[in-house]
């Protein structure tokens, strides 16, 4: 039995030398994304600190809220029909990059052009299924990326991140 979804997620943007830290998820929701996780009863700020340390080995020294919105997408947990997202910028952190190997395939610092290419890959994938990149189609897009073996082997941008990155002006 999977965990119950609290429908609340937090993402963290680490940027250095014009590049943003991106992770490729190993499990459900395959794709490239910011380090992120469910709140599980913690505040958004506490979650940002906890998930940063767990997923990529960084301990935030300072965080600044960038984005807050509710997106209609599913997750692997029971009852996950939408997520209230809080995304933080982490301009200062301690520690060295060390991924959590059961959740993350790899982590890379990507520039805006590389991220745009990941977004384009998602756009092509979505249009290939006759869907549109809208919040209305987001649950179906997430379902398709989780079923498509070719996507899982070589994914683009994780679908919810597409909408977050658009709002943040990253893509």
C-alpha positions as CSV (number, residue, x, y, z in Angstrom):
1,X,0.0,0.0,0.0
2,X,1.4,3.4,-0.9
3,X,1.6,6.4,1.3
4,X,-1.4,8.8,1.4
5,X,-0.8,12.0,-0.6
6,X,-1.1,15.3,1.2
7,X,-1.4,17.1,-2.1
8,X,1.3,19.5,-1.1
9,X,4.8,19.7,-2.7
10,X,7.8,21.9,-2.5
11,X,10.5,22.4,-5.1
12,X,13.9,24.0,-4.7
13,X,15.9,26.0,-7.3
14,X,19.6,25.9,-6.9
15,X,21.5,28.1,-9.4
16,X,25.2,28.5,-9.9
17,X,27.1,30.1,-12.7
18,X,23.9,30.6,-14.7
19,X,23.0,26.9,-14.4
20,X,20.1,25.3,-12.5
21,X,20.4,22.0,-10.7
22,X,18.1,19.5,-12.3
23,X,17.5,15.9,-11.2
24,X,16.3,13.0,-13.3
25,X,13.8,11.0,-11.3
26,X,14.2,7.3,-11.1
27,X,10.6,6.4,-10.4
28,X,7.2,8.0,-10.8
29,X,7.1,10.9,-12.5
30,X,10.0,10.2,-14.9
31,X,11.6,13.4,-16.2
32,X,14.0,16.2,-15.4
33,X,12.9,18.4,-12.5
34,X,14.0,20.6,-9.6
35,X,14.7,18.7,-6.4
36,X,11.3,18.4,-4.8
37,X,9.1,16.4,-2.4
38,X,5.9,16.1,-0.5
39,X,5.4,18.2,2.6
40,X,4.2,15.3,4.8
41,X,3.1,17.6,7.6
42,X,6.0,19.9,7.5
43,X,5.9,23.6,6.6
44,X,7.0,24.6,3.1
45,X,10.2,26.0,4.5
46,X,10.9,22.9,6.6
47,X,10.3,20.7,3.6
48,X,12.6,22.7,1.4
49,X,15.4,22.2,3.9
50,X,14.6,18.5,4.5
51,X,14.2,17.5,0.8
52,X,17.3,19.4,-0.3
53,X,19.4,17.5,2.2
54,X,17.8,14.1,1.4
55,X,17.7,14.4,-2.4
56,X,20.9,16.3,-3.3
57,X,23.0,16.6,-0.1
58,X,22.6,20.4,0.1
59,X,21.7,22.2,3.3
60,X,20.0,25.5,2.5
61,X,21.4,28.5,4.4
62,X,18.8,30.9,3.0
63,X,15.6,30.3,1.0
64,X,13.3,32.7,-0.8
65,X,9.8,31.9,-2.1
66,X,9.5,32.1,-5.9
67,X,6.2,30.5,-6.7
68,X,3.0,29.2,-5.3
69,X,0.2,27.5,-7.2
70,X,-2.1,24.5,-7.3
71,X,-1.5,22.2,-10.3
72,X,-3.9,19.4,-11.3
73,X,-1.6,16.4,-11.5
74,X,-1.5,12.9,-10.1
75,X,1.2,11.2,-8.2
76,X,2.2,7.7,-7.0
77,X,0.6,8.2,-3.6
78,X,-3.0,7.4,-2.8
79,X,-5.3,10.3,-3.3
80,X,-2.8,12.4,-5.3
81,X,-5.1,14.3,-7.7
82,X,-3.4,17.7,-7.4
83,X,-0.6,19.5,-5.7
84,X,-0.2,22.8,-3.9
85,X,3.3,23.8,-5.0
86,X,5.7,26.1,-3.2
87,X,8.9,26.7,-5.0
88,X,11.9,28.3,-3.3
89,X,15.1,29.8,-4.6
90,X,18.1,28.6,-2.6
91,X,20.8,31.3,-3.2
92,X,23.0,30.0,-0.4
93,X,23.7,26.4,0.7
94,X,26.3,24.2,2.3
95,X,27.4,20.7,1.3
96,X,28.4,18.9,-1.8
97,X,26.2,17.4,-4.5
98,X,25.3,13.9,-3.5
99,X,22.1,12.3,-5.0
100,X,19.7,9.9,-3.2
101,X,20.2,6.9,-5.4
102,X,16.8,5.2,-4.7
103,X,14.9,8.2,-6.0
104,X,17.3,10.0,-8.5
105,X,19.1,8.6,-11.6
106,X,21.3,11.7,-11.9
107,X,21.7,15.3,-11.2
108,X,23.2,17.9,-13.6
109,X,23.6,21.7,-13.7
110,X,21.7,22.8,-16.8
111,X,21.7,26.1,-18.6
112,X,18.5,27.7,-20.0
113,X,19.2,26.3,-23.5
114,X,19.5,22.8,-22.1
115,X,16.3,23.2,-20.1
116,X,14.6,24.6,-23.2
117,X,15.6,21.5,-25.1
118,X,14.0,19.3,-22.3
119,X,10.8,21.4,-22.5
120,X,10.8,21.0,-26.3
121,X,11.1,17.2,-25.8
122,X,8.0,17.3,-23.6
123,X,6.1,19.5,-26.1
124,X,6.9,17.0,-28.9
125,X,5.9,14.1,-26.7
126,X,2.6,15.7,-25.7
127,X,1.7,16.7,-29.3
128,X,2.5,13.2,-30.5
129,X,-0.3,11.9,-28.3
130,X,-2.7,14.6,-29.6
131,X,-2.8,16.4,-26.3
132,X,-2.1,20.0,-25.5
133,X,0.2,21.5,-22.9
134,X,-2.6,22.9,-20.7
135,X,-3.4,22.4,-17.1
136,X,-6.5,20.6,-18.2
137,X,-4.4,17.9,-20.0
138,X,-1.8,17.8,-17.3
139,X,-3.1,14.7,-15.5
140,X,-3.3,12.7,-18.8
141,X,0.2,14.0,-19.7
142,X,1.6,12.7,-16.4
143,X,-0.1,9.3,-17.0
144,X,1.3,9.0,-20.5
145,X,4.9,9.8,-19.3
146,X,4.6,7.2,-16.7
147,X,3.5,4.5,-19.2
148,X,5.8,5.3,-22.1
149,X,9.0,3.2,-22.1
150,X,10.8,5.4,-24.5
151,X,10.1,8.5,-22.4
152,X,11.3,6.7,-19.3
153,X,14.6,5.8,-20.9
154,X,15.2,9.3,-22.2
155,X,12.8,11.8,-20.7
156,X,12.4,15.5,-21.1
157,X,11.1,18.0,-18.6
158,X,8.8,16.6,-16.0
159,X,5.3,17.7,-16.9
160,X,4.4,19.8,-13.8
161,X,7.8,21.5,-14.0
162,X,6.9,22.8,-17.5
163,X,4.2,25.0,-16.0
164,X,6.3,26.0,-13.0
165,X,9.3,26.9,-15.3
166,X,7.0,28.9,-17.6
167,X,5.8,31.0,-14.6
168,X,9.4,31.5,-13.4
169,X,10.6,32.6,-16.8
170,X,13.1,29.7,-17.1
171,X,11.5,28.6,-20.4
